[in-house]
Amino acid sequence: MYRVRKAETDADVDNIALYGRDFCNEGGWTKDVGYDPESVKAWTRYCADNGLALVVETDAGEFAGMAAAVFDGFFFNKAVLQGVELFWYVRPEHRRGDAGKLLFRAMEDGARAKGAKRWSMVALATCQPEKVGAVYERNGYTLSELSYTKVF
């Protein structure tokens, strides 16, 4: 069994930075930008204070995954609050259970609690985007844009 809670402790931030390296590797960013755990810690603290930062853990307290988001006015209408997921990651050994689903629901609930009228999730090109996209669509999401990156 799993439970989701806010990322509030130094241990939570440290675990997010520790397992953030795995997510960075899976996402393919390490080769382009490297990995800086202090940056991850700073962003996590920012999200905990101003947005949304969550951890999912087993009933025994084992860290299973993490998520974070930022919120701001929508570009075309600042009166409309939008939340954007920065990361949603479940450790591979916990992906067959409910950890990811519980974290996904908790992010949506957190966005609603913040008053967001728009909520955006990402599907990484390196992490089964068709499968992730199908999960989003089953949950009422529509494709809104594609993102392309060029590294200089």
C-alpha positions in Angstrom: 0.0 0.0 0.0 1.1 3.5 -0.7 0.3 7.0 0.6 0.9 10.4 -0.9 1.8 13.5 1.2 3.3 16.9 0.8 7.1 17.0 0.5 7.9 19.0 3.6 11.0 17.6 5.3 14.7 17.9 4.5 14.6 14.1 4.1 11.9 14.5 1.4 14.0 17.1 -0.4 17.1 14.9 -0.2 15.2 11.9 -1.6 13.8 13.9 -4.4 17.3 15.1 -5.3 18.6 11.5 -5.0 16.0 9.9 -7.2 15.8 13.0 -9.4 19.1 11.8 -10.9 17.4 8.6 -12.1 14.6 10.7 -13.6 17.1 13.0 -15.3 18.8 10.0 -16.8 15.5 8.4 -18.0 14.5 11.7 -19.5 17.7 12.0 -21.4 18.8 15.4 -20.0 21.9 14.3 -18.2 24.0 14.1 -21.4 23.0 17.7 -22.3 22.9 19.6 -19.0 24.3 17.3 -16.4 22.7 16.8 -13.0 22.9 19.3 -10.1 21.1 18.0 -7.0 21.3 21.5 -5.4 19.2 22.8 -8.3 16.7 20.0 -7.7 16.6 20.8 -4.0 16.0 24.5 -4.7 13.2 23.9 -7.2 11.6 21.4 -4.8 11.6 23.9 -2.0 10.2 26.5 -4.3 7.4 24.2 -5.3 6.7 23.2 -1.7 6.4 26.9 -0.8 4.7 28.3 -3.9 3.3 25.4 -5.9 3.0 21.7 -5.2 5.6 19.2 -4.1 4.5 15.6 -3.2 6.1 12.3 -2.3 4.6 8.9 -2.5 5.8 6.2 0.0 5.0 2.7 1.1 3.2 2.1 4.4 6.6 1.2 5.7 7.9 4.6 4.8 10.0 3.6 1.7 10.3 6.5 -0.8 8.5 5.4 -4.0 8.2 8.5 -6.1 7.7 12.3 -6.3 5.9 15.1 -8.2 6.0 18.8 -8.3 4.2 21.7 -10.1 4.2 25.4 -10.5 1.2 27.7 -10.8 0.7 31.1 -12.4 -1.8 33.1 -14.5 -2.4 31.7 -18.0 -0.4 33.5 -20.7 -3.5 34.7 -22.6 -5.5 35.5 -19.5 -3.7 36.0 -16.2 -7.0 35.8 -14.3 -7.0 32.1 -15.1 -4.7 30.1 -12.9 -2.8 27.3 -14.6 -0.7 24.6 -13.0 2.1 22.9 -14.9 3.6 19.6 -13.7 7.4 19.9 -13.5 8.0 16.2 -12.7 6.1 13.1 -12.0 8.4 10.1 -11.2 7.9 6.7 -9.7 10.8 4.5 -9.0 10.8 1.5 -11.4 10.3 -1.1 -8.7 7.1 0.7 -7.6 5.6 1.2 -11.1 3.4 -1.9 -11.1 1.5 -0.9 -8.0 -0.8 2.1 -7.3 2.0 4.6 -6.5 1.8 6.4 -9.9 -1.9 6.5 -9.9 -2.1 7.8 -6.4 0.5 10.5 -7.2 -1.3 11.4 -10.4 -4.6 11.9 -8.5 -3.0 13.8 -5.7 -1.5 16.2 -8.2 -4.9 16.9 -9.8 -6.4 17.3 -6.3 -3.6 19.7 -5.3 -4.2 21.7 -8.5 -7.9 22.0 -7.8 -7.2 22.9 -4.2 -4.9 25.8 -5.4 -7.8 27.0 -7.6 -6.3 26.1 -10.9 -8.7 26.2 -13.9 -6.1 24.6 -16.2 -3.7 21.8 -15.4 -1.0 20.5 -17.8 0.9 17.2 -17.7 3.9 16.2 -19.7 4.7 13.0 -21.6 8.5 12.7 -22.2 9.6 11.5 -25.6 12.0 9.1 -23.9 9.5 7.5 -21.5 6.8 5.7 -23.5 4.9 8.9 -24.6 2.2 6.9 -26.4 1.4 4.9 -23.2 1.5 8.0 -21.0 -0.6 10.0 -23.5 -3.2 7.2 -23.4 -3.4 7.4 -19.6 -3.9 11.2 -19.9 -6.6 10.9 -22.5 -8.4 8.2 -20.5 -8.5 10.8 -17.7 -10.0 13.6 -19.7 -6.8 15.3 -21.0 -6.5 16.5 -24.6 -3.2 17.1 -26.5 -2.5 20.8 -26.4 1.0 21.2 -27.8 4.2 19.4 -28.7 7.6 20.7 -27.5 10.9 20.4 -29.4 14.3 21.2 -27.9 17.6 22.3 -29.4 20.7 22.1 -27.3 23.4 24.7 -28.1 
